[in-house]
Amino acid sequence: MSLLLAAPPQPDRITAYYASGEVVRSRSVGGRVLTGTIDVPAFPARLAADWERDIALRLGLEAGDVEELPLARARMRWPTFGLCVEAVVQWTHALGLQDVLAASAIALMACRGARYHHDGAQYGGAAFCNLFLSKDKGMDLHFPATGQRIPLTMGTAVVFDTAQPHAVIERNNQGFHAADFPPVRDCSQIFLTWELSIENANVARALGIEFDVDPATALLLDAGQVWVNGGPTVVCAQTGRWCKPDDL
């Protein structure tokens, strides 16, 4: 008697298409998420109060929202900003990324949790380097494809592919639920983010990215997209699963 064993499921084939100069290129999606904890120099309490006031009065963040805060104004009240950036520079150097931060755009962001999403359509030519500046509020940065749940505390640092689905979720839950972030709960997160060029050889090597994996399709596209198994796809905001647009 012989047993017929089912073949194991094949992993999803994820391809990011992104603008590179005047053309669209294809690449694989890096499956590595680099993380660590940095000793963040203390910043003034009034600066944190400014951020919370902006979140409440100007941004009006609702559950799952991610928005930008004014960095230029914050730097005027942030005497240790340079030390903070230098700490991230030293961490990325230790990862083998050399001086990539020096040529990277930086922004100050705020979120109230974050729905599952990817940023590969708009930022497919970049990886993100994030430094979280809020105390532990019981939330994790979750990457469903890799299975990593990274507790968000003061100084949590991550580097990841923008096309990798991710979310900020409540630590005791398995997905994103808006009810976990009620208005009465202190659950905002502040973080600095850098856009690292995905074509930087050190970044590509660290994340495990290969280029020009589907040049024929790239020739047909005129904007950034992320495809799974040969077709357009979206991310379920609650679970982080890849889905066909019609399935949501």
Buried (B, 14 or more C-beta within 10 A) or exposed (E): EEEEEEEEEEEEEBBBBBBBEEEBBBBBBBBBBBBBBBEBBEBEEEBBEBBBEBBEEEBEBEBBBBBEBBBEEBEEEBEBBEBBBEBBBEBBEEBEBEEBBEEBEBEBBBBBBBBBBBBBBEBBBBBBBBBBBBEEBEBBBBBBBBEBBBBBBBBBBBBBBBBBBBBBBBBEEEBBBBEBBEEEBEBBBBBBBBBBBBBBEBBBEBBEBEEEBBEEBBEEBEEBBBBBEEEEBBBBBBBBBBEEEEEE
